[in-house]
Amino acid sequence: MLDERDLAILKNTMESVLNERLAKSETAILEKVDERLAKSETAILEKVDERLAKSETTILEKVDERLAKSENLILEEMERTRSILENRIDKVEREVDGLKQYYRITKSENDNAMLLLKLIEQLSKRVEELERKIA
């Protein structure tokens, strides 16, 4: 059998082997954990980047869509306003044309009245001359 000294040597040898194996195992485990953490971090960052890109694209699409709707609403309102203004301008032009026609008719009547007055005046003069001749 083994004496105490042999047992102590054996115990020390076993402890050193166990310590060495535990250290190696701990190192291997830590390396694997570090590797997996690095992979997880990379995967998470890639997913975050991907989701951010999708969100950005979605936001930009929605902004573009809303801008297009706003632009269309503005254009429709401008078209409606233009139509209203064109109708008002047409109405004013018709009224101005009516006033021009009325002015022409009135001027023509005034000219005719002046001609009649001149004719009456000339006839009056002729009648006076005839009356002087007869009398």
C-alpha positions in Angstrom: 0.0 0.0 0.0 0.9 3.6 -0.2 2.3 5.5 2.6 1.3 9.0 3.5 4.0 10.7 1.6 2.9 8.8 -1.6 -0.6 9.8 -0.9 0.3 13.4 -0.4 2.3 13.4 -3.7 -0.6 11.7 -5.4 -3.0 14.2 -3.9 -0.8 17.1 -5.0 -0.5 15.6 -8.4 -4.2 15.1 -8.7 -4.9 18.6 -7.5 -2.5 20.1 -9.9 -3.9 18.0 -12.8 -7.4 19.0 -11.7 -6.5 22.7 -11.4 -4.8 22.6 -14.8 -7.8 20.9 -16.3 -10.2 23.2 -14.6 -8.2 26.2 -15.8 -8.2 24.9 -19.3 -11.9 24.1 -19.1 -12.6 27.6 -17.7 -10.5 29.2 -20.4 -12.3 27.2 -23.1 -15.7 28.0 -21.6 -14.8 31.7 -21.4 -13.5 31.7 -25.0 -16.7 30.0 -26.2 -18.8 32.5 -24.2 -16.9 35.4 -25.6 -17.3 34.0 -29.1 -21.0 33.4 -28.7 -21.4 36.9 -27.1 -19.6 38.4 -30.1 -21.8 36.5 -32.5 -24.9 37.5 -30.6 -23.8 41.1 -30.5 -23.1 41.1 -34.2 -26.5 39.4 -35.0 -28.3 41.9 -32.8 -26.6 44.8 -34.4 -27.4 43.5 -37.9 -31.1 43.0 -36.9 -31.2 46.5 -35.4 -29.6 48.0 -38.5 -32.1 46.0 -40.7 -35.1 47.2 -38.7 -33.8 50.8 -38.6 -33.5 50.7 -42.4 -37.0 49.2 -42.8 -38.4 51.9 -40.4 -36.6 54.6 -42.3 -38.0 53.3 -45.6 -41.5 53.0 -44.2 -41.3 56.5 -42.7 -40.0 58.0 -45.9 -42.8 56.3 -47.9 -45.4 57.6 -45.5 -44.0 61.1 -45.7 -43.9 60.9 -49.5 -47.5 59.7 -49.5 -48.7 62.4 -47.2 -46.8 65.0 -49.2 -48.4 63.8 -52.4 -51.8 63.9 -50.8 -51.2 67.5 -49.5 -49.9 68.5 -52.9 -53.0 67.1 -54.6 -55.3 68.8 -52.1 -53.5 72.1 -52.7 -53.7 71.7 -56.5 -57.4 70.8 -56.3 -58.1 73.9 -54.2 -56.1 76.0 -56.6 -58.1 74.6 -59.5 -61.4 75.2 -57.7 -60.3 78.8 -56.9 -59.2 79.3 -60.5 -62.6 78.1 -61.7 -64.5 80.4 -59.4 -62.3 83.4 -60.4 -62.8 82.6 -64.1 -66.5 82.5 -63.7 -66.4 85.9 -61.9 -64.2 87.3 -64.6 -66.6 86.0 -67.3 -69.5 87.6 -65.4 -67.7 91.0 -65.1 -66.8 90.8 -68.8 -70.5 90.2 -69.8 -71.5 93.1 -67.6 -68.8 95.4 -69.1 -70.0 94.3 -72.6 -73.6 95.2 -71.6 -72.4 98.6 -70.3 -70.5 99.2 -73.5 -73.6 98.4 -75.5 -75.7 100.7 -73.3 -73.1 103.5 -73.8 -73.2 103.0 -77.6 -77.0 103.1 -77.7 -77.1 106.1 -75.4 -74.5 107.9 -77.5 -76.3 107.1 -80.7 -79.6 108.4 -79.2 -77.8 111.6 -78.1 -76.4 112.0 -81.5 -79.8 111.4 -83.1 -81.4 113.9 -80.7 -78.7 116.5 -81.6 -79.4 116.0 -85.3 -83.1 116.4 -84.7 -82.5 119.6 -82.7 -80.4 120.9 -85.6 -83.0 120.0 -88.1 -85.8 121.6 -86.0 -83.6 124.7 -85.6 -83.0 124.8 -89.4 -86.7 124.3 -90.1 -87.5 127.0 -87.5 -85.2 129.4 -89.3 -86.7 128.5 -92.7 -90.2 129.0 -91.3 -89.2 132.3 -89.9 -87.8 133.3 -93.3 -90.9 132.2 -95.0 -93.1 134.1 -92.6 -91.0 137.2 -93.1 -91.3 136.8 -96.9 -95.1 136.3 -96.6 -95.7 139.0 -94.2 
